[in-house]
Amino acid sequence: MQTTNDIAIINTNADGLITEFNDGAQKLLNYSSESLQNKKLITAIFNQKAFQQQASLFCSKLGRNLSGFDVIKEVVQQNQYIPQEWRFQCADDKFIDMHLTITIDKKNNSYRFVATPLQKEPSRFELKDLTSEDVCIKLMKDELSRMQRSKQSIGLLKIAVAKTDEETQKSIAQIVNNRIQRSGDTLAFFSDQSFVAMLPNTDLSGTLKLAETLRLQINLTQDDLEVSVGLANIIPDINTTPADFIPLANKALSRAKKEGGIALESRDFSWSINNII
């Protein structure tokens, strides 16, 4: 059972200035209320790297440039508070991932932040549970034919990380697997140590959105881990085979590793995430 010492309750004014910092927040984050109340903005106690990543993703979708507490206000006003997991920076330079709920008190023109620590269990996901490269290629051949007949798009993601130890790979596999649950979606592990997600009936926008979400979630759970994502999206023709499709994602991944972030390859054009955000 959670007690008040397990829950951080932080109130701010309309500009994000902290006005109340309860005992639970002090215990979890190791700040004294005196050091923050009426002195610091709520954004000062977010992990800045994670906050900037989430702010950038939200602003790109919104089509506006916002910073600091303006991001929080817009998220609440747009009712788009996703994800609900935020990383807080503790006073001792450690960080803690919290499940965060934000509410606005319109009468008093103030905000309330209620945060509880995430209960993370070790991943039980095994790499052997993933589709093999050979099986994925066979499935891809069928899906390309099906998409050609229906004249629908198919997306392909290749995700690579700088660390290749088994525990890191299992953790990333779990994150990706949790995001691709539709019938027909396939997650595979290829011999080049990359994770491959095949996404039938997914247009360019949907493929890119998933790439952004996965990269953000991996970065939030694996601090300082370099993540590169190559993506390809096509409407296959009658002659398209996996031998045509996979090299597009390989080329995109190679460029993403050099430039950092996310890169796209299509038959007609290519670009990186930095060109659109």
N, C-alpha and C positions, 0 to 999 in steps of 0.2 A: 504494500500500500504506500502510495506517495504521500509525503508530508509537505508542509509549506517550505521546508528546507530543500526539497527536491524540485521546486518550481521557482523559476525566475520571473518575477513580475516587475516590469519596468514601465513607468508612465512618462510621457513626454508632453511638452506643449505643442502647439501647431507647427513650430519650426524644428521640432526634433530634439529640443533641449531636455535633458533628463531632469524630471522633477521628483520622481520617486524610484528608489532602488531597494527592493525588499531584502529580507534576510536571506532568502533562497538565492537571489541573484548574487549577493555578496559571497555566499558559500561556494556557489558553482563557478564563479568567475574570478574570485579572489580580489575584487575591488572593494574598497570601503565606500559607503554611501556618501560620505563627506567629500571624497575625491571626485565624485561625478555629479551629484545633484546640483543643478543650477550652474554647472561649470562645463559639462561636456555634452555633445550631441550623441544620440544613440548610435549613429554611424561610426563613432570613434571606437566602439567596442566590437564591431564586426571585424572578422578577418578580412583585411583589405583586398587581398588577392581574390578571395572567393566572392567578395561583394562586387568587385569590378567585373568579374566574369558574369555574374548573374545580371548585373545592371546592363552590361553590354548586350547580352542576349535579349533582355526585355526591351531595351530601347530600339534594337534593330527591328524587332517585330512591330513595335509601336510606330516606327518611322520618325522618332524625335530624339534629340540629344538632351539628356537629363543627367544630373549628377547629384551625389550626396543624398540628403533627405528627400529631395524632390522625386527621386526614384521610388522611395517607399510610399510617398503620398499618391503618386500616380498608380502604383500597383494596387493600392487599396481602393482608389476611386474606380479603377478599371475592373475591380473584382477579379483580378488575374493573379492572385497570390499563389503562384506555382514556380518552383517547388516550395514545399513547406519545410524544407530542411535548410537551415542556415548555419554557417560556421562563425562562432564567436571567438574573439581573441581574449584570452585570460591575462590577468595582470602579470603572471609569471612567465609570459611569452609562450605558453602552451595554448592550444586551441581546443574547443569542444564543439561538437556537432549537436545542434538542438532542433527539436520540432517546435516551430514558431507559429503562433497565431497572433494576428494583428487586428485590432478593432479600433474604430474611431468613435469618439464621443462628440457628436456634432453639437450638443448643447453646450459643452464646456470647451469645445474646439481643442481637443486633446487626443492623444493616441495611447493605447495600452498594448504592450508586448508581453505575451505569456509564453515562456519557453521551458521545455522539459528536455533533459538529455535523451538522445537516441540510444536505445538498447540494441547494440549491434552484436550479433552472434557471429562466430567464425563461419566462413562460407563452407557449406557442405557440397557445393557444386563441384563436380569432377570433370576434367577436360575430356575424359573418355565418353562423357555423356553427349558431347557435341557430335554433329554430323561430320564424317570424314571428308577429306578433299575429293576423293573419287566419287563418293555417293553424291556430294553436292553438285559436282559437274554433271552427273547423270540427271539429277533433278532439274538443274538449270536448263539442260537441253529441252526437257519437256515443257518447262515454264516459258522459255523463249518461243516455242511453237505455239503455245496457248495464247501468249500475249500478241503474237503476230496475227493469229486468227481473229482476235477480238480488237486488234488495233489499240492496245493499252500499253502504258509505260511499265517498265520494270526497273527497279533501282538495285544497285549493288554497292555495299560499303566494305572497305578493307580498313581495319583498325590495327595499328601497330603502336607498341609502347617501348620505351627505352629499356625497361627492366623486363627480363624474361624468366624470372624465377617462378616456380610453380604456384606459389601462394598468390602472387600478384596476378598471374594469368587466370587463376580460378576466380579471384575477386572480380576481375573485369568481365570474364565470361558470365558471371552471375548478373552483373549490371546489364549487359547487353541482352541476355536471355529474358530478363524481366521486362524488357521493352518491346520485344518482338514476339507477340503472342497470337497474331492472326493466323488463320489457316493458310498454308502456303508459304509463310515466312520461314526461312531456314537460317540457322546459325551454324557455321562450320569453323573448324580450325585447320588452317592450311600449313603445308610443310615449311613455308617461309616465316612461321611463327606469327602470322596475322590472323585476326578474327574476321570472318567474312559473313556478312548478313545479306541474304538475297530477299528482295522485297517486291514480289509481283503486285500488279495493280497499284503501283505507287509512282506518282509523278515527281518531277524534279523538286518542287517545293516540299513535298512530303519527305523525300529522301534527304534533302538538306536539313530540314527541321529535325529529323531523327539524328543526323550526324552531329548537329549542334548540341542537342540534348545529351547524347551519349558522351561527347567530349567533356561537357560541363560536369556531368555526374561523375565521370572517372576522375577528373581533376579535383573534385570536391572530396572524394573518398580516398584518393591516393595522392597525398600532398607532394608537390614538386615533381610529379611524374610527367615526363614529356609524352604527349599523346598526339599521334598524327592519324588523320582520317582521309582516305582517298575514296571518292565516290564517282559512280558512273550512272547515267540514267538514259535509257533509249526506248524508242518504240521499235521493236525488232521487225526486220523484213523477213521474207521467206528464206533468205540465205544466211541469216544470222545464227552463229553458233557460239558456244562458250569460248571458243578460241578467238572470237572477235570481241566478246564482251569483257572477259576477265582482263585482257591487256589494258583496256581503258582504265579500269580501277587500279591496276598496277602502276600505270603511268601517273595517275592522280596521286596515289600514295607516295610515290617517289618524290613528286614535287612538294607534297605536304611535308615530308620529312626535311627537305631542304629549306623551305620557306616558313615552316611552322604552321600548325593549325589544320585547316581543311582545304582540300583542293578537289576540283571537279574536272572530269574529262567527258566529252561527248563527241559524237562524230563530227560536229560542226564547229565547236568552240571549246575553250578551256579557261578556267579562272580559279583563283584562290579566294578563301573567305575574306581576306583583307580587302578584296575589291568590292564587296557588297555590304560590309559593316563599317 
